[in-house]
Amino acid sequence: MASELPENVAIERVYLLEATYAPDADELRRPVRARHLARLAELRDEGVVLEAGALLDMTASILLVRALDEEAALEIARRDVYMAAGVWVELRARPFGRVCRPAELPGR
């Protein structure tokens, strides 16, 4: 597979997390949103979260995270205040091939 990649291109295995919102998520998230966003910013600074955001129809949040496996990816979301507050009601993690430059890979 590496020979199929153009020079200076890499595929990083990360996880796509989908966190489904509760029907009343808009109300539930208000008191905890600042803590949720601050944590996401910290995880971005640490290189754990690569991207994070919400679908504008308020059905789910999507996160791209670096994790050793699916369970570790799910644990990142389980520790979020949105899970504790009931904003997120269901989690799903899937392996995702992120196109990047080799210099973007951890440890470089």
TORNUKE-387060 format. One record per residue (C-alpha): chain; residue in three letters; x, y, z. Coordinates in nm, 3 decimals, always signed. Layout:
BEGIN
<atom chaine="A" residu="ALA" x="X" y="Y" z="Z"/>
...
//
This chain:
BEGIN
<atom chaine="A" residu="MET" x="+0.000" y="+0.000" z="+0.000"/>
<atom chaine="A" residu="ALA" x="+0.283" y="+0.241" z="+0.078"/>
<atom chaine="A" residu="SER" x="+0.399" y="+0.219" z="-0.282"/>
<atom chaine="A" residu="GLU" x="+0.056" y="+0.343" z="-0.394"/>
<atom chaine="A" residu="LEU" x="+0.102" y="+0.668" z="-0.203"/>
<atom chaine="A" residu="PRO" x="+0.248" y="+0.972" z="-0.373"/>
<atom chaine="A" residu="GLU" x="+0.576" y="+1.101" z="-0.235"/>
<atom chaine="A" residu="ASN" x="+0.537" y="+1.297" z="+0.087"/>
<atom chaine="A" residu="VAL" x="+0.185" y="+1.162" z="+0.156"/>
<atom chaine="A" residu="ALA" x="+0.090" y="+0.935" z="+0.446"/>
<atom chaine="A" residu="ILE" x="-0.225" y="+0.768" z="+0.571"/>
<atom chaine="A" residu="GLU" x="-0.271" y="+0.790" z="+0.947"/>
<atom chaine="A" residu="ARG" x="-0.511" y="+0.550" z="+1.115"/>
<atom chaine="A" residu="VAL" x="-0.734" y="+0.751" z="+1.347"/>
<atom chaine="A" residu="TYR" x="-1.092" y="+0.707" z="+1.466"/>
<atom chaine="A" residu="LEU" x="-1.405" y="+0.885" z="+1.362"/>
<atom chaine="A" residu="LEU" x="-1.631" y="+0.927" z="+1.663"/>
<atom chaine="A" residu="GLU" x="-1.998" y="+0.997" z="+1.614"/>
<atom chaine="A" residu="ALA" x="-2.183" y="+1.106" z="+1.927"/>
<atom chaine="A" residu="THR" x="-2.560" y="+1.117" z="+1.885"/>
<atom chaine="A" residu="TYR" x="-2.743" y="+1.401" z="+2.057"/>
<atom chaine="A" residu="ALA" x="-3.038" y="+1.355" z="+2.291"/>
<atom chaine="A" residu="PRO" x="-3.365" y="+1.504" z="+2.163"/>
<atom chaine="A" residu="ASP" x="-3.332" y="+1.786" z="+2.421"/>
<atom chaine="A" residu="ALA" x="-2.957" y="+1.832" z="+2.370"/>
<atom chaine="A" residu="ASP" x="-2.984" y="+2.202" z="+2.293"/>
<atom chaine="A" residu="GLU" x="-3.117" y="+2.268" z="+2.643"/>
<atom chaine="A" residu="LEU" x="-2.895" y="+2.013" z="+2.820"/>
<atom chaine="A" residu="ARG" x="-2.571" y="+2.138" z="+2.669"/>
<atom chaine="A" residu="ARG" x="-2.605" y="+2.503" z="+2.770"/>
<atom chaine="A" residu="PRO" x="-2.479" y="+2.468" z="+3.128"/>
<atom chaine="A" residu="VAL" x="-2.185" y="+2.243" z="+3.032"/>
<atom chaine="A" residu="ARG" x="-2.089" y="+2.364" z="+2.685"/>
<atom chaine="A" residu="ALA" x="-1.800" y="+2.585" z="+2.801"/>
<atom chaine="A" residu="ARG" x="-1.640" y="+2.291" z="+2.988"/>
<atom chaine="A" residu="HIS" x="-1.694" y="+2.064" z="+2.687"/>
<atom chaine="A" residu="LEU" x="-1.531" y="+2.310" z="+2.445"/>
<atom chaine="A" residu="ALA" x="-1.240" y="+2.381" z="+2.683"/>
<atom chaine="A" residu="ARG" x="-1.168" y="+2.008" z="+2.709"/>
<atom chaine="A" residu="LEU" x="-1.180" y="+1.968" z="+2.332"/>
<atom chaine="A" residu="ALA" x="-0.936" y="+2.257" z="+2.294"/>
<atom chaine="A" residu="GLU" x="-0.699" y="+2.092" z="+2.545"/>
<atom chaine="A" residu="LEU" x="-0.721" y="+1.758" z="+2.361"/>
<atom chaine="A" residu="ARG" x="-0.648" y="+1.938" z="+2.033"/>
<atom chaine="A" residu="ASP" x="-0.344" y="+2.102" z="+2.191"/>
<atom chaine="A" residu="GLU" x="-0.228" y="+1.755" z="+2.302"/>
<atom chaine="A" residu="GLY" x="-0.278" y="+1.615" z="+1.950"/>
<atom chaine="A" residu="VAL" x="-0.548" y="+1.368" z="+2.061"/>
<atom chaine="A" residu="VAL" x="-0.838" y="+1.541" z="+1.888"/>
<atom chaine="A" residu="LEU" x="-0.768" y="+1.639" z="+1.528"/>
<atom chaine="A" residu="GLU" x="-1.110" y="+1.780" z="+1.442"/>
<atom chaine="A" residu="ALA" x="-1.433" y="+1.825" z="+1.632"/>
<atom chaine="A" residu="GLY" x="-1.766" y="+1.982" z="+1.561"/>
<atom chaine="A" residu="ALA" x="-2.139" y="+1.935" z="+1.551"/>
<atom chaine="A" residu="LEU" x="-2.370" y="+1.866" z="+1.262"/>
<atom chaine="A" residu="LEU" x="-2.575" y="+2.180" z="+1.218"/>
<atom chaine="A" residu="ASP" x="-2.900" y="+1.984" z="+1.235"/>
<atom chaine="A" residu="MET" x="-2.812" y="+1.901" z="+1.599"/>
<atom chaine="A" residu="THR" x="-2.821" y="+1.525" z="+1.548"/>
<atom chaine="A" residu="ALA" x="-2.458" y="+1.441" z="+1.632"/>
<atom chaine="A" residu="SER" x="-2.107" y="+1.557" z="+1.705"/>
<atom chaine="A" residu="ILE" x="-1.820" y="+1.428" z="+1.492"/>
<atom chaine="A" residu="LEU" x="-1.466" y="+1.397" z="+1.623"/>
<atom chaine="A" residu="LEU" x="-1.148" y="+1.267" z="+1.462"/>
<atom chaine="A" residu="VAL" x="-0.924" y="+1.132" z="+1.736"/>
<atom chaine="A" residu="ARG" x="-0.592" y="+0.958" z="+1.773"/>
<atom chaine="A" residu="ALA" x="-0.635" y="+0.643" z="+1.979"/>
<atom chaine="A" residu="LEU" x="-0.478" y="+0.299" z="+2.005"/>
<atom chaine="A" residu="ASP" x="-0.803" y="+0.119" z="+1.928"/>
<atom chaine="A" residu="GLU" x="-1.180" y="+0.158" z="+1.907"/>
<atom chaine="A" residu="GLU" x="-1.229" y="+0.117" z="+2.282"/>
<atom chaine="A" residu="ALA" x="-0.973" y="+0.389" z="+2.360"/>
<atom chaine="A" residu="ALA" x="-1.145" y="+0.619" z="+2.110"/>
<atom chaine="A" residu="LEU" x="-1.481" y="+0.559" z="+2.273"/>
<atom chaine="A" residu="GLU" x="-1.331" y="+0.626" z="+2.616"/>
<atom chaine="A" residu="ILE" x="-1.229" y="+0.976" z="+2.504"/>
<atom chaine="A" residu="ALA" x="-1.595" y="+1.053" z="+2.440"/>
<atom chaine="A" residu="ARG" x="-1.719" y="+0.872" z="+2.752"/>
<atom chaine="A" residu="ARG" x="-1.507" y="+1.104" z="+2.967"/>
<atom chaine="A" residu="ASP" x="-1.665" y="+1.413" z="+2.814"/>
<atom chaine="A" residu="VAL" x="-1.908" y="+1.621" z="+3.018"/>
<atom chaine="A" residu="TYR" x="-2.160" y="+1.586" z="+2.734"/>
<atom chaine="A" residu="MET" x="-2.195" y="+1.215" z="+2.818"/>
<atom chaine="A" residu="ALA" x="-2.230" y="+1.281" z="+3.191"/>
<atom chaine="A" residu="ALA" x="-2.491" y="+1.550" z="+3.129"/>
<atom chaine="A" residu="GLY" x="-2.692" y="+1.338" z="+2.885"/>
<atom chaine="A" residu="VAL" x="-2.624" y="+1.562" z="+2.585"/>
<atom chaine="A" residu="TRP" x="-2.478" y="+1.264" z="+2.400"/>
<atom chaine="A" residu="VAL" x="-2.679" y="+0.944" z="+2.425"/>
<atom chaine="A" residu="GLU" x="-2.499" y="+0.708" z="+2.188"/>
<atom chaine="A" residu="LEU" x="-2.138" y="+0.671" z="+2.074"/>
<atom chaine="A" residu="ARG" x="-1.989" y="+0.502" z="+1.772"/>
<atom chaine="A" residu="ALA" x="-1.624" y="+0.476" z="+1.665"/>
<atom chaine="A" residu="ARG" x="-1.491" y="+0.367" z="+1.329"/>
<atom chaine="A" residu="PRO" x="-1.134" y="+0.346" z="+1.197"/>
<atom chaine="A" residu="PHE" x="-1.059" y="+0.626" z="+0.953"/>
<atom chaine="A" residu="GLY" x="-0.767" y="+0.670" z="+0.714"/>
<atom chaine="A" residu="ARG" x="-0.657" y="+1.033" z="+0.744"/>
<atom chaine="A" residu="VAL" x="-0.456" y="+1.168" z="+0.451"/>
<atom chaine="A" residu="CYS" x="-0.169" y="+1.377" z="+0.577"/>
<atom chaine="A" residu="ARG" x="+0.197" y="+1.461" z="+0.529"/>
<atom chaine="A" residu="PRO" x="+0.450" y="+1.234" z="+0.704"/>
<atom chaine="A" residu="ALA" x="+0.564" y="+1.533" z="+0.912"/>
<atom chaine="A" residu="GLU" x="+0.214" y="+1.550" z="+1.065"/>
<atom chaine="A" residu="LEU" x="+0.235" y="+1.199" z="+1.208"/>
<atom chaine="A" residu="PRO" x="+0.290" y="+1.171" z="+1.584"/>
<atom chaine="A" residu="GLY" x="+0.653" y="+1.145" z="+1.687"/>
<atom chaine="A" residu="ARG" x="+0.784" y="+1.348" z="+1.398"/>
//
